[in-house]
Amino acid sequence: MTILQIALTIAICIAVLSFGFAAWLFMWVKKRPSSNPKIAVIAEYIRKGANTFLKKEYLVLAIFASVAAVLILLFLPMPIWKGSPLTNVYMMLSYIAGTVFSCLAGKIGIQIATIANKKAAEAAQKGIQPSFMAGFRGGAVMGMAVVGSSLLGVAAIFWIFMDATMLLGFSFGASSLALFAKAGGGIFTKTADVSADLVGKVELGIPEDDPRNPAVIADNVGDNVGDVAGMGADLFDSNVASMAAALVMASVLDIATNGVFTSMVFVYASIGLLASIIGVATARIGKNGNPTTALNSSTYVTTAIFALLTAGATALFFNVEPCWRIWGASMIGLIVGVLIGLTTDYFTDDRRSPVRKVAHASKTGPAFTILSGISYGFLSVLPAMIGIAVSALTAYKICEPIGATSGLGVDFGMFGISMAAVGMLSIVGMIVANDAYGPIVDNARGLVEMGDLGEKALQITDELDSAGNTVKAITKGFAISAAGLTVIALLGAFRAEVNTAAEALGRGANYLAGFDIMNPIVFFGILVGAAIPAVFSALLMLGVDRNAQRMVGEIHRQFDEIPGLKEGKEGVVPEYDKCITIATKGALKELIPAGLFAIVATLVVGFIGGVVAIGGFLLGNIVSGLLLALFMSNSGGLWDNSKKYVESGHEGGKGSDAHKAAVIGDTVGDPFKDTAGPSINTQITVVSLIASIMSTIFLTASLF
């Protein structure tokens, strides 16, 4: 067997191992005791609502994917009447595989999350340890499934076609589905969350998960479709895109190295998944432990295992200087990813100064809540942006000397950046586990309150939920930062694809050496690209705004027209389905325009300015998108935990003026952190992939 065949075999075996481990975790969670009939009824409402939304969303996305598949068959990578028809068929099949794998990741997440929530809720009556383990292991099922699917999918597509360009089609399928899944789930969840908070907490002063509130079930459904299915598809997409970008560049470099660099990508990705399996298996919390510490400790263990195992694999299989430089670039990405998580934690953890200062400002009114939250949100952008910049620069410089002396050239430096992205995403299995833990324990907290399981259980789930909010903010910052490195690598992949196409067309081997920002066509692309994330975000948040207004009207109608609902009379139940229907219809209506806008804008710029303009477009889109995504994600997390800090008894506690102001801040922050912010990193990945797979057409058919 060649070294590449060995690497692919290892990747597939570890992917299969992750599915086996996920199945064991699933059964472990399912076997946890749950016998409360009231909890069972409410949990079933949530399960049915989440599955109904997912089914309807996937039917809408199936139409989009079918149209996209036909267009890919006809036009990509070249018009079918000009190139090889079989290549177009392969690209279409790769795209369809990407969409299917992405859908499966979301579906698996929903299945486990809607079981783990009730298990964690009832376990809270016994203490923090069993409740935490039910929530965390439920999230870990999602983590293992997402990363196992991405590794298996990439390895299978590459082994079948032995063409890295096909991986761009697979990645585009994953990214396009993730874009719409994240947007749709984000609009659903924040429609319900904003409506429930504004009418329940602010107007009526009732608790967060009071069963009298008609939007409370829709809110819990939204946690699953937005933060589980949506974020799972998002991180699946980021992981696939980072591997695809690295493999496209590795394939160019491997013309002279017999598959060494391609093999490194698969070996490192496989070790990352293995490290996550070990990290999840060893995660524990004491009877009186801190859940945030437990989650972060598991991440650090996974990080250390990855660093050690990749060093061992490099020494065993790739013990030459270029490969050790690639290992160094991967470690840079890994370390910077952890550091970005720590800076995000500083700005969003309620034990830190920014959250407490925003909570204190809330005593003076909601205007100061908003002003202080926005200010700290913008401050939080700097460390992450510097981290991304430093990791890209350092990874490039580590690998640049080899490129200069070996004849591999600038592509080796860009390959270093792509491997830094692979390194940063190496622990994504643990990251997804931590992220999915958040909505599971959030649901558990709601079930405890609606099921009247007692004050002790509510305090435990409040603590678990607070940890979930903090860790979710860290994972969102991590996901955005990883997407930043990934799209920088995709910029290199775009250039590699353009140069390959240009050489085939007889235009020279190094047709596109770089992008001159003084070139007016490049500058045109930069300005348009920089505007796209802002408009994309606005379309998503306007969708939340319009949908939430409809739901607020429905909540008011029910409180006015259903006798005894507001007073909480025995046997009076809200019409939960009406709110779920409003959230579902509105989300499906609003999710398509924003995604199509980003895709169409990329095509328009490409057909006007060609590959040069697209280079500028990607540059503007990346910088603007990363800044806005980090700002919105961090400020939203900060407002959310400021509200929870006040609710825990500080600055006047529940019902105080500070609490009402903090709820308004959280209401603004909700679509920031759960709708627009995390969707932007998917948007920049999608347009980068479109640029790469359309590179030949942009090269041959543009106005300028």
TIMI-14592 format. One record per residue (C-alpha): x, y, z. Coordinates in pm, 1 decimal. Each point is the difference from the previous one (the first is absolute). Layout:
{{X Y Z}}
...
***
This chain:
{{0.0 0.0 0.0}}
{{113.8 354.6 -71.3}}
{{25.2 255.0 279.5}}
{{-314.8 170.1 -134.5}}
{{-198.9 -323.6 8.3}}
{{116.7 -60.8 357.8}}
{{-108.3 353.1 98.1}}
{{-342.8 -42.1 -162.3}}
{{-47.1 -337.7 171.5}}
{{87.0 153.4 338.6}}
{{-246.9 285.6 -63.6}}
{{-287.2 -233.2 -86.2}}
{{72.9 -232.8 294.8}}
{{5.7 285.4 252.7}}
{{-319.0 147.1 -152.7}}
{{-171.2 -338.7 46.3}}
{{137.2 -16.3 358.3}}
{{-157.0 341.7 70.0}}
{{-340.2 -128.4 -119.2}}
{{32.7 -299.7 229.5}}
{{90.8 225.7 292.9}}
{{-291.8 232.2 -85.6}}
{{-236.6 -299.9 4.2}}
{{129.7 -103.7 344.4}}
{{-45.1 355.8 132.4}}
{{-350.8 13.0 -149.0}}
{{-101.9 -319.9 177.9}}
{{161.8 117.2 325.5}}
{{-204.1 321.3 -5.7}}
{{-318.0 -181.8 -102.4}}
{{33.0 -238.8 298.2}}
{{2.8 285.0 255.2}}
{{-319.3 -14.8 208.7}}
{{-292.3 229.0 -91.3}}
{{-343.0 -74.8 141.3}}
{{-166.7 338.3 59.6}}
{{-319.7 3.1 -214.2}}
{{-19.6 381.7 -16.7}}
{{359.9 22.8 -122.6}}
{{-70.0 -274.1 -255.5}}
{{-295.9 191.0 -147.1}}
{{191.0 328.3 -29.3}}
{{310.3 -173.1 -140.8}}
{{-217.9 -167.7 -262.4}}
{{-136.9 342.6 -102.7}}
{{359.7 116.4 -49.2}}
{{104.4 -316.3 -188.1}}
{{-296.6 15.8 -238.2}}
{{43.5 372.6 -61.1}}
{{371.2 -35.6 -77.6}}
{{-49.5 -295.5 -234.3}}
{{-292.3 166.3 -177.0}}
{{204.2 314.2 -64.5}}
{{301.2 -199.0 -115.0}}
{{-214.6 -204.1 -240.6}}
{{-156.5 311.3 -153.9}}
{{334.3 179.3 -18.5}}
{{168.2 -294.9 -169.8}}
{{-284.6 -21.9 -255.1}}
{{57.3 366.6 -91.5}}
{{376.6 -52.5 -13.9}}
{{-45.7 -313.7 -212.1}}
{{-157.4 219.7 -268.9}}
{{294.1 241.9 17.5}}
{{252.5 -285.8 -5.0}}
{{-172.0 -162.8 -298.9}}
{{16.8 321.9 -202.0}}
{{362.7 53.7 103.5}}
{{88.1 -359.7 -94.1}}
{{-141.8 47.6 -351.6}}
{{192.9 326.1 -44.3}}
{{320.6 -168.7 120.7}}
{{-57.0 -285.4 -246.4}}
{{-37.6 248.0 -286.4}}
{{269.3 254.1 83.2}}
{{260.2 -121.5 252.7}}
{{293.1 -18.2 0.3}}
{{-45.9 87.5 -369.4}}
{{-312.2 13.3 -221.7}}
{{-86.4 -362.3 -75.8}}
{{13.6 58.9 -375.5}}
{{360.0 128.0 24.1}}
{{170.9 -225.5 251.3}}
{{-37.2 -359.4 114.5}}
{{-365.6 -90.5 75.8}}
{{114.5 -265.0 248.6}}
{{188.1 263.4 204.3}}
{{-321.2 204.1 29.3}}
{{-189.3 -310.0 111.5}}
{{265.1 -67.2 267.0}}
{{-21.4 360.3 122.0}}
{{-379.1 -23.9 23.4}}
{{19.0 -329.4 193.8}}
{{258.5 149.7 237.6}}
{{-228.3 300.0 59.1}}
{{-299.8 -225.9 73.4}}
{{212.1 -209.2 240.6}}
{{97.1 318.9 186.2}}
{{-364.3 102.3 42.9}}
{{-102.9 -347.0 118.6}}
{{280.7 -25.2 257.0}}
{{-82.6 350.1 128.0}}
{{-369.4 -90.8 39.7}}
{{92.9 -319.0 187.2}}
{{216.7 196.8 242.4}}
{{-295.9 225.1 86.4}}
{{-245.4 -288.7 30.6}}
{{225.3 -200.3 233.7}}
{{44.6 309.3 217.6}}
{{-376.5 52.2 32.5}}
{{-59.1 -367.3 86.6}}
{{243.2 -2.4 292.3}}
{{-66.8 354.2 123.9}}
{{-373.0 -64.2 40.5}}
{{76.6 -307.8 211.4}}
{{289.5 142.0 202.5}}
{{-196.8 309.4 107.9}}
{{-254.1 -195.4 207.2}}
{{268.7 -235.2 134.1}}
{{208.8 297.7 120.0}}
{{-310.7 165.4 148.0}}
{{-100.3 -295.9 216.1}}
{{362.8 -77.8 90.1}}
{{23.8 350.4 150.9}}
{{-212.4 -124.0 289.8}}
{{292.2 -227.7 95.5}}
{{275.7 259.7 -36.3}}
{{219.3 190.2 -241.5}}
{{220.2 -296.6 -95.3}}
{{-263.7 -227.8 -162.4}}
{{-174.6 295.7 -163.9}}
{{325.9 130.5 -148.6}}
{{101.0 -341.5 -130.8}}
{{-338.0 -52.8 -170.6}}
{{25.2 341.3 -169.7}}
{{366.2 -29.0 -95.8}}
{{-17.5 -355.1 -133.1}}
{{-311.3 93.5 -194.0}}
{{197.3 281.4 -161.6}}
{{291.4 -236.4 -60.3}}
{{-220.8 -223.0 -217.4}}
{{-39.7 299.9 -227.7}}
{{374.1 70.7 10.7}}
{{99.9 -352.8 -96.2}}
{{-264.2 -20.6 -274.9}}
{{88.5 335.9 -156.2}}
{{375.9 -54.9 -12.4}}
{{-28.4 -367.6 -87.6}}
{{-230.3 90.0 -290.9}}
{{228.7 274.9 -127.4}}
{{313.5 -218.5 13.4}}
{{-176.3 -299.7 -154.9}}
{{-156.0 214.3 -272.2}}
{{323.0 174.6 -98.5}}
{{203.1 -323.6 6.5}}
{{-260.1 -190.4 -204.0}}
{{-39.2 273.3 -264.1}}
{{377.2 34.1 -35.6}}
{{57.4 -377.6 -19.8}}
{{-277.2 -47.5 -257.6}}
{{96.1 286.7 -232.8}}
{{365.9 63.7 94.4}}
{{-64.9 363.5 -94.4}}
{{16.4 271.6 265.9}}
{{-216.2 231.5 -212.9}}
{{-294.8 -236.5 63.7}}
{{41.4 79.6 369.8}}
{{-88.5 361.4 -78.3}}
{{-333.4 -128.4 -131.0}}
{{-49.0 -211.8 314.2}}
{{92.6 298.1 217.1}}
{{-233.9 230.9 -194.9}}
{{-285.4 -245.1 63.3}}
{{76.9 1.2 372.0}}
{{44.0 379.1 10.3}}
{{-311.4 92.8 -195.7}}
{{-215.9 -225.0 219.3}}
{{171.5 135.5 312.4}}
{{-62.6 357.7 -114.4}}
{{-374.1 -53.7 -30.7}}
{{-27.1 -233.7 299.8}}
{{178.2 246.8 226.7}}
{{-200.5 294.1 -136.0}}
{{-334.6 -183.1 24.6}}
{{68.2 -146.0 342.6}}
{{131.4 334.9 123.3}}
{{-311.2 187.0 -117.0}}
{{-226.1 -263.5 159.9}}
{{173.7 -6.8 336.3}}
{{35.4 375.1 39.2}}
{{-355.4 69.1 -114.2}}
{{-122.8 -212.0 290.9}}
{{263.7 112.7 250.8}}
{{-47.8 373.0 -62.2}}
{{-380.1 -28.3 4.3}}
{{-10.0 -210.9 316.0}}
{{235.8 237.4 185.0}}
{{-167.0 324.6 -105.7}}
{{-353.1 -104.7 92.8}}
{{82.2 -236.9 285.4}}
{{286.6 161.5 188.0}}
{{-27.4 368.2 -91.0}}
{{-377.1 50.7 -27.5}}
{{-140.9 -256.0 244.8}}
{{298.7 -70.2 225.9}}
{{-46.5 -378.1 -18.0}}
{{296.4 -244.2 11.5}}
{{200.7 -90.8 -310.0}}
{{-147.8 -347.2 -55.8}}
{{-344.0 53.0 150.2}}
{{-242.2 -249.7 -164.0}}
{{-264.5 275.9 -22.0}}
{{205.9 168.8 -273.6}}
{{-127.3 -120.1 -342.3}}
{{348.8 45.4 -151.2}}
{{188.9 -207.3 257.2}}
{{-12.9 -330.0 -192.5}}
{{96.5 174.9 -325.0}}
{{294.9 150.6 190.0}}
{{116.0 -344.7 110.5}}
{{-53.0 -140.6 -350.4}}
{{210.5 288.7 -132.0}}
{{292.7 -93.6 224.5}}
{{12.8 -331.5 -183.8}}
{{-51.5 110.9 -360.7}}
{{229.9 301.3 33.8}}
{{272.9 -90.1 246.6}}
{{11.1 -376.6 -60.9}}
{{-94.2 -71.7 -363.2}}
{{114.6 340.3 -128.1}}
{{331.9 17.2 185.0}}
{{69.6 -365.9 -76.2}}
{{-39.8 67.3 -372.5}}
{{215.2 313.1 39.7}}
{{295.2 -179.7 163.4}}
{{-39.6 -296.8 -236.0}}
{{36.6 250.0 -285.0}}
{{304.8 172.1 156.2}}
{{176.1 -331.9 59.0}}
{{-65.7 -121.9 -354.8}}
{{102.0 334.9 -151.7}}
{{330.7 7.7 191.1}}
{{88.0 -351.0 -118.5}}
{{-112.7 76.5 -356.5}}
{{214.5 315.0 -19.1}}
{{303.6 -183.9 140.5}}
{{-47.2 -293.9 -236.3}}
{{-36.0 219.9 -309.9}}
{{336.3 162.4 75.3}}
{{157.1 -330.1 113.9}}
{{-95.9 -155.9 -334.0}}
{{192.1 273.9 -184.8}}
{{304.6 -49.4 224.1}}
{{-19.7 -380.4 -17.2}}
{{69.8 -7.9 -372.0}}
{{364.9 -32.1 106.2}}
{{-37.7 -172.3 339.5}}
{{-210.9 -315.3 -57.1}}
{{-292.1 91.1 224.7}}
{{189.6 96.6 316.4}}
{{-180.8 328.7 70.3}}
{{-343.1 -139.8 -89.7}}
{{67.4 -286.0 240.6}}
{{93.9 247.5 275.2}}
{{-338.0 172.5 -29.0}}
{{-187.9 -328.2 49.9}}
{{228.1 -121.7 281.1}}
{{-27.2 328.6 193.6}}
{{-378.7 15.8 -43.3}}
{{-28.8 -363.3 114.6}}
{{214.6 64.8 307.5}}
{{-214.5 303.2 83.4}}
{{-311.4 -218.4 4.7}}
{{179.1 -269.0 205.1}}
{{111.2 266.9 251.0}}
{{-360.0 121.8 27.2}}
{{-121.2 -356.3 66.7}}
{{254.4 -34.9 282.9}}
{{-85.9 347.1 134.7}}
{{-373.7 -77.0 9.8}}
{{54.6 -344.7 153.7}}
{{208.5 143.3 285.4}}
{{-221.1 305.9 74.1}}
{{-120.3 6.2 360.3}}
{{-139.0 235.6 263.2}}
{{-0.2 -33.3 379.2}}
{{-312.4 -2.0 215.6}}
{{48.7 370.7 68.3}}
{{207.6 77.9 -309.5}}
{{-10.5 302.3 -226.6}}
{{-151.3 -87.5 -341.8}}
{{190.2 275.8 -183.5}}
{{330.0 -130.3 139.0}}
{{-93.1 -356.2 -94.6}}
{{-83.2 98.8 -359.7}}
{{315.8 207.7 -42.0}}
{{219.3 -271.9 157.7}}
{{-128.2 -254.2 -252.6}}
{{92.7 239.6 -280.7}}
{{353.5 43.3 137.8}}
{{44.4 -378.0 34.4}}
{{-110.0 -48.6 -362.6}}
{{239.1 274.0 -113.6}}
{{297.6 -157.5 179.7}}
{{-78.0 -347.4 -135.3}}
{{-19.9 135.2 -356.7}}
{{334.2 179.5 31.7}}
{{176.7 -310.5 132.8}}
{{-153.3 -248.8 -244.2}}
{{64.9 216.1 -307.7}}
{{363.0 45.9 107.7}}
{{29.8 -379.0 31.3}}
{{-164.8 -59.7 -338.7}}
{{224.9 257.6 -165.5}}
{{309.2 -165.3 145.4}}
{{-122.0 -344.5 -107.6}}
{{-133.5 69.7 -351.8}}
{{115.5 347.0 -112.5}}
{{338.1 52.9 166.2}}
{{140.1 264.3 -239.5}}
{{40.5 375.6 47.2}}
{{-293.2 118.7 -216.7}}
{{-239.2 -223.1 195.2}}
{{123.6 123.6 338.9}}
{{-67.7 353.7 -121.4}}
{{-353.6 -107.0 -87.2}}
{{-34.6 -144.1 351.4}}
{{116.1 336.1 136.7}}
{{-261.3 182.4 -207.4}}
{{-270.9 -235.6 130.5}}
{{107.7 62.5 359.5}}
{{-17.2 375.5 -59.7}}
{{-362.2 -36.7 -111.9}}
{{-83.1 -224.2 294.5}}
{{157.7 229.4 261.5}}
{{-152.8 315.0 -146.6}}
{{-341.4 -169.6 -5.1}}
{{26.5 -67.7 373.8}}
{{123.1 356.2 69.3}}
{{-290.5 148.0 -198.1}}
{{-232.4 -212.8 212.4}}
{{156.1 142.4 316.6}}
{{-41.4 362.3 -116.0}}
{{-361.5 -72.2 -94.3}}
{{-49.6 -146.2 346.5}}
{{130.3 325.1 154.3}}
{{-260.8 209.7 -180.1}}
{{-296.3 -236.2 50.2}}
{{47.3 -178.9 336.4}}
{{-206.4 144.8 287.2}}
{{302.2 -44.1 229.4}}
{{189.7 262.3 -203.9}}
{{-5.5 378.4 7.4}}
{{-175.1 82.6 -336.4}}
{{-316.1 -199.9 77.6}}
{{-25.0 144.3 350.9}}
{{55.2 355.4 -123.3}}
{{-279.3 -37.7 -256.5}}
{{-226.0 -141.5 273.2}}
{{83.1 300.6 220.0}}
{{-67.7 240.3 -289.2}}
{{-345.1 -156.4 -33.3}}
{{-103.5 164.0 328.4}}
{{4.5 331.7 -187.8}}
{{-224.5 -123.0 -282.8}}
{{-0.9 -203.9 -321.6}}
{{180.7 269.0 -202.9}}
{{311.9 -51.0 213.5}}
{{-38.6 -378.1 -22.6}}
{{12.5 30.0 -378.7}}
{{281.8 257.0 -8.9}}
{{228.5 -189.1 236.7}}
{{-72.9 -336.4 -163.3}}
{{75.5 131.6 -348.9}}
{{321.8 160.0 123.9}}
{{130.2 -317.9 164.7}}
{{-113.0 -198.3 -304.1}}
{{218.1 214.1 -226.0}}
{{292.0 -24.4 244.4}}
{{-28.8 -378.9 -3.8}}
{{63.6 -8.0 -375.2}}
{{361.8 116.1 23.8}}
{{159.9 -302.8 173.9}}
{{-170.3 -248.4 -232.5}}
{{83.0 196.3 -317.4}}
{{362.4 32.9 114.6}}
{{2.6 -372.7 80.8}}
{{-122.4 -92.2 -348.8}}
{{248.9 241.7 -159.3}}
{{293.1 -123.7 209.4}}
{{-81.0 -367.2 -59.3}}
{{-29.1 54.6 -377.9}}
{{320.9 204.5 -14.4}}
{{198.5 -234.5 225.5}}
{{-118.5 -314.5 -179.8}}
{{93.0 156.2 -333.4}}
{{344.8 111.3 120.2}}
{{77.5 -340.0 154.4}}
{{-60.4 -168.4 -335.3}}
{{119.9 275.6 -235.2}}
{{376.5 -86.6 12.0}}
{{-64.7 -357.0 -117.5}}
{{-215.3 128.3 -282.3}}
{{278.7 232.4 -110.8}}
{{281.7 -257.2 11.2}}
{{-184.7 -306.1 -130.2}}
{{-170.9 156.3 -298.4}}
{{-344.7 -44.3 159.2}}
{{-31.6 378.5 13.2}}
{{-270.1 209.2 161.2}}
{{-245.9 -292.7 -4.5}}
{{190.5 -163.9 286.6}}
{{-49.0 306.4 220.1}}
{{-373.0 0.2 -78.6}}
{{-10.6 -372.3 73.3}}
{{144.7 86.2 341.7}}
{{-296.9 233.0 59.6}}
{{-243.2 -271.3 -106.9}}
{{161.1 -243.0 245.1}}
{{-27.1 260.6 276.1}}
{{-375.0 -4.1 -72.2}}
{{-0.5 -381.8 14.9}}
{{189.8 26.0 330.6}}
{{-247.3 251.8 141.9}}
{{-290.8 -224.4 -101.3}}
{{172.8 -319.8 112.3}}
{{-188.3 -1.7 331.7}}
{{-333.2 85.8 -163.3}}
{{-153.1 -322.6 135.7}}
{{42.3 134.0 353.5}}
{{-109.5 348.7 -109.7}}
{{-327.5 -133.1 -145.2}}
{{-56.5 -206.2 316.6}}
{{40.1 312.8 214.1}}
{{-220.5 202.6 -233.3}}
{{-285.9 -253.0 -11.2}}
{{20.5 -33.0 380.3}}
{{-121.7 364.0 21.9}}
{{-348.7 -36.0 -154.9}}
{{-49.1 -340.4 166.7}}
{{43.2 142.7 351.1}}
{{-194.4 314.0 -101.4}}
{{-291.9 -227.5 -90.1}}
{{57.0 -196.1 321.7}}
{{-32.2 319.6 201.9}}
{{-330.8 76.1 -171.7}}
{{-128.7 -351.0 65.0}}
{{93.4 25.9 368.8}}
{{-196.5 324.6 33.0}}
{{-300.6 -119.3 -200.8}}
{{0.3 -337.1 177.4}}
{{24.7 149.9 352.2}}
{{299.8 -215.2 93.6}}
{{98.2 226.8 288.4}}
{{229.6 289.5 82.6}}
{{311.6 -214.8 42.0}}
{{-34.8 -149.0 -349.6}}
{{-63.5 348.7 -139.8}}
{{317.0 135.7 163.8}}
{{203.5 -288.0 -144.2}}
{{-134.8 43.8 -352.3}}
{{49.1 378.3 30.1}}
{{367.8 -65.0 75.2}}
{{26.5 -247.3 -287.9}}
{{-177.8 244.6 -232.2}}
{{233.1 285.8 98.3}}
{{300.3 -222.0 -80.0}}
{{-167.8 -91.8 -327.4}}
{{-39.8 366.6 -93.3}}
{{365.1 70.5 74.4}}
{{124.1 -304.2 -189.9}}
{{-238.7 70.8 -291.5}}
{{151.3 346.8 -29.0}}
{{348.9 -156.5 -2.4}}
{{-97.8 -258.0 -262.5}}
{{-158.4 268.6 -219.8}}
{{320.0 206.7 23.0}}
{{198.9 -313.3 -78.6}}
{{-222.8 -87.1 -297.0}}
{{24.4 351.8 -143.7}}
{{377.6 13.2 46.4}}
{{42.2 -343.7 -156.2}}
{{-214.1 115.4 -291.3}}
{{233.2 300.2 -32.3}}
{{307.2 -218.9 -42.6}}
{{-195.3 -237.6 -222.5}}
{{-109.7 270.8 -243.2}}
{{354.6 139.6 -14.7}}
{{101.8 -352.9 -99.6}}
{{-291.0 -8.9 -247.3}}
{{138.3 320.4 -152.5}}
{{317.2 -198.8 -67.0}}
{{-209.8 -286.6 -138.0}}
{{-178.8 247.9 -229.2}}
{{330.6 123.0 -135.6}}
{{119.9 -358.4 -51.6}}
{{-319.5 -85.4 -190.0}}
{{31.2 312.5 -217.7}}
{{362.9 -73.8 -84.0}}
{{-78.3 -363.6 -84.7}}
{{-281.1 112.5 -231.1}}
{{213.9 276.1 -154.2}}
{{280.8 -245.6 -75.9}}
{{-247.4 -238.2 -164.4}}
{{-126.3 290.0 -213.6}}
{{353.7 96.5 -99.7}}
{{14.5 322.0 202.3}}
{{309.5 -87.4 204.8}}
{{74.9 -202.8 311.3}}
{{-8.6 294.0 244.6}}
{{-280.9 206.5 -149.7}}
{{-120.9 131.2 337.2}}
{{300.2 73.7 222.2}}
{{-188.7 226.1 243.2}}
{{-244.2 289.8 29.6}}
{{113.5 360.5 -49.4}}
{{-231.8 216.3 211.7}}
{{87.5 304.8 -212.8}}
{{-158.9 -174.2 -296.8}}
{{-347.4 161.7 -31.9}}
{{-160.9 -336.6 -82.2}}
{{142.5 -151.9 321.1}}
{{-108.4 305.7 197.4}}
{{-349.9 -27.5 -148.3}}
{{-14.2 -359.3 126.1}}
{{127.3 96.8 347.7}}
{{-266.9 268.0 50.6}}
{{-287.0 -220.3 -116.6}}
{{126.4 -299.2 197.6}}
{{30.5 205.3 319.5}}
{{-365.2 107.9 -25.9}}
{{-144.4 -351.7 -39.4}}
{{24.2 -116.9 367.2}}
{{-173.8 317.2 122.7}}
{{-291.6 -40.1 -243.4}}
{{-14.8 -375.3 64.4}}
{{-22.6 64.0 377.0}}
{{-267.0 264.9 -47.4}}
{{-216.9 -234.5 -207.4}}
{{19.4 -269.7 268.2}}
{{-72.4 234.2 290.6}}
{{-286.0 168.9 -187.7}}
{{-138.6 -351.2 -43.8}}
{{12.9 -47.5 379.0}}
{{-155.7 344.0 50.6}}
{{-296.3 -63.6 -232.3}}
{{-58.9 -351.0 129.9}}
{{28.0 99.8 366.5}}
{{-253.9 276.6 -47.8}}
{{-246.9 -255.8 -133.5}}
{{65.6 -229.7 294.9}}
{{-30.7 278.5 258.8}}
{{-344.4 74.1 -145.5}}
{{-95.5 -367.2 34.4}}
{{120.3 -14.7 363.0}}
{{-205.1 309.7 84.2}}
{{-304.3 -154.3 -171.2}}
{{24.6 -316.7 207.9}}
{{43.3 183.8 328.5}}
{{-299.5 220.3 -86.5}}
{{-231.6 -269.1 -139.2}}
{{73.6 -316.6 201.3}}
{{-175.6 31.4 339.8}}
{{223.6 -71.0 297.7}}
{{324.2 -28.5 -199.2}}
{{162.6 311.7 142.9}}
{{-101.2 -101.9 353.3}}
{{131.5 -355.1 -47.9}}
{{-325.2 -180.1 81.2}}
{{18.7 -377.1 28.3}}
{{-60.7 -178.5 -330.9}}
{{35.9 312.6 -217.3}}
{{266.2 -65.5 -265.8}}
{{123.4 246.6 -264.8}}
{{-22.2 -80.1 -370.6}}
{{370.1 -77.7 -33.3}}
{{-39.3 -127.4 -357.3}}
{{-107.6 342.5 -126.5}}
{{333.1 155.1 103.4}}
{{198.2 -294.1 -139.6}}
{{-184.0 40.9 -332.7}}
{{74.2 374.5 -14.2}}
{{369.5 -61.2 70.4}}
{{18.0 -280.2 -258.3}}
{{-177.5 181.9 -284.7}}
{{187.7 322.9 61.8}}
{{340.6 -169.7 17.0}}
{{-57.7 -192.2 -323.3}}
{{-120.5 317.3 -171.3}}
{{292.6 211.8 116.4}}
{{294.2 -241.4 -32.0}}
{{27.0 -11.7 -380.7}}
{{41.9 373.1 -91.3}}
{{310.2 59.1 215.2}}
{{181.3 -311.2 -123.9}}
{{-88.0 62.0 -364.3}}
{{114.1 361.9 31.0}}
{{352.3 -106.2 101.2}}
{{20.4 -263.2 -276.3}}
{{-137.7 226.2 -276.3}}
{{227.8 290.1 104.4}}
{{304.9 -227.4 -40.4}}
{{-110.1 -107.3 -348.3}}
{{-69.7 359.1 -109.1}}
{{343.3 122.6 112.5}}
{{166.9 -297.4 -169.2}}
{{-173.2 57.0 -332.7}}
{{75.7 373.5 13.0}}
{{362.8 2.4 114.1}}
{{117.5 -358.1 -44.8}}
{{245.6 -181.7 226.3}}
{{184.0 322.1 91.2}}
{{-315.7 166.2 131.3}}
{{-98.3 -319.0 182.8}}
{{336.7 4.7 180.7}}
{{-81.2 348.7 132.0}}
{{-359.6 -103.9 73.7}}
{{118.3 -290.3 216.5}}
{{249.5 220.7 182.5}}
{{-263.4 262.3 86.6}}
{{-253.8 -265.0 93.1}}
{{242.0 -182.6 230.1}}
{{115.3 307.8 194.0}}
{{-344.0 159.9 33.2}}
{{-167.8 -333.2 72.1}}
{{240.9 -104.0 273.7}}
{{-25.8 336.3 173.9}}
{{-381.2 4.7 -3.5}}
{{-32.5 -367.8 94.1}}
{{232.1 30.3 300.6}}
{{-161.0 324.8 114.5}}
{{-354.1 -133.9 -17.4}}
{{79.4 -338.7 151.2}}
{{193.7 143.6 295.7}}
{{-228.8 293.9 75.9}}
{{-302.8 -231.0 -11.7}}
{{163.3 -245.3 240.3}}
{{100.1 287.2 228.5}}
{{-358.6 137.3 16.2}}
{{-140.8 -348.1 63.2}}
{{230.1 -67.4 294.7}}
{{-50.7 353.4 135.1}}
{{-370.2 -79.2 18.0}}
{{72.4 -331.5 174.9}}
{{238.0 176.3 240.9}}
{{-281.0 238.2 101.0}}
{{-247.1 -288.8 26.4}}
{{233.3 -177.9 242.3}}
{{-64.2 280.6 252.6}}
{{248.0 273.5 -92.3}}
{{-75.0 365.7 -81.7}}
{{-356.7 -34.7 134.6}}
{{-81.8 -351.2 -120.6}}
{{-308.0 -121.6 -183.8}}
{{-277.8 252.6 -55.0}}
{{224.1 303.3 58.7}}
{{52.1 284.2 -248.4}}
{{348.7 -137.0 -64.5}}
{{-154.1 -337.2 -85.1}}
{{-245.9 151.7 -248.8}}
{{281.1 197.4 -165.2}}
{{221.5 -311.4 -13.1}}
{{-284.1 -197.7 -162.9}}
{{-25.8 267.3 -269.8}}
{{375.6 -24.4 -54.5}}
{{-31.4 -377.6 -28.2}}
{{-288.0 44.3 -245.2}}
{{222.8 210.2 -226.5}}
{{287.8 -242.8 46.4}}
{{-201.2 -313.7 -80.1}}
{{-14.3 49.2 -379.9}}
{{357.4 131.4 15.2}}
{{147.3 -315.2 153.7}}
{{-234.2 -271.7 -122.8}}
{{-121.3 117.6 -340.7}}
{{225.8 245.2 -183.7}}
{{338.9 -41.8 170.8}}
{{56.8 -374.3 -41.7}}
{{-163.6 3.0 -345.3}}
{{258.2 244.2 -135.8}}
{{288.0 -245.6 31.2}}
{{-201.6 -245.9 -208.1}}
{{-73.0 277.3 -251.9}}
{{368.7 82.2 -51.6}}
{{76.7 -370.8 -42.0}}
{{-278.1 -39.6 -258.9}}
{{113.1 292.6 -216.4}}
{{363.2 -119.6 21.0}}
{{-102.4 -345.0 -123.1}}
{{-213.9 146.0 -278.7}}
{{303.1 201.7 -111.1}}
{{213.3 -315.1 -19.1}}
{{-246.2 -223.5 -182.4}}
{{-95.1 281.9 -240.1}}
{{363.2 104.4 -59.8}}
{{21.5 -136.8 -355.8}}
{{-324.5 171.5 -104.9}}
{{102.9 331.5 160.2}}
{{334.3 -31.9 -178.1}}
{{-159.2 -43.3 -343.2}}
{{-325.7 198.6 21.9}}
{{15.6 342.2 166.0}}
{{-78.4 355.9 -106.2}}
{{343.3 140.8 91.5}}
***
